[in-house]
Amino acid sequence: MRDFFYMGGYAFYVWTSYGLAFVLLGYVFVEPIMARKRIIKELKIKYRQQQMQAKAREAQK
């Protein structure tokens, strides 16, 4: 088992590569979810602003 983790002297490079790969895969998975939430929030704000502008225009008539 120790030989498995030692990787013939290349353990640092192997485990660093695995760690980096998992971190990047996590980012690739999570980032679109966060972007979707951010875009929806921005669209809601824009929609509310447009509604308020439309009401203000109607009130001026």
N, C-alpha and C positions, 0 to 999 in steps of 0.2 A: 504494500500500500504506500509506503514511503517513497518507493521508486516512482510510483504513479504521480505523486505530487511534485517530486523533484524533476521529472521530465528530462532526465539525462543531462542536467546542468542548464537547461533552457527554461526552467520554471518561471523565472521573472518575466521573460518575454511572452511565454505562453499564457500565463494567468493574467498579465496586463492586457494582452490582446482580447482574451475572453471578457474581462471586465469592461473594457472600452466598448466592445461589441454589444454587450448587454445594456450599457448606459445609452448608447446611440439608438438601439432598438426601442428602448423605453421612451426616448425622446420622440422618435418617429411615430410611436403609438399615441403618446399623450398630446403632442403639439396640435394635431388637427382638432382634437376635442376642445382644447383651450381656445383655439382660433375660432371655432364655431360658436362657442359661448360669447366671445368678444364681439363677433360680427352681429350676432342676434341682439346683444345689448346696444350696440351702436345703431342698429336699424330701429329698435324701439325708441331710442332718443330722437332720431330723425323724424320718425312718424309722429311723435308727440309734438315736436316743434312745428311740423307742417300743419297739424291739427290746430295748434294755437294760432298760427299765422292765418289760417282760413277763418277762424272765429273772429280774429281781429279785423279782417277785411270785411266780413259780414256786418260787424258792428259799425264800421265806418259808413256803410251804405244807408 
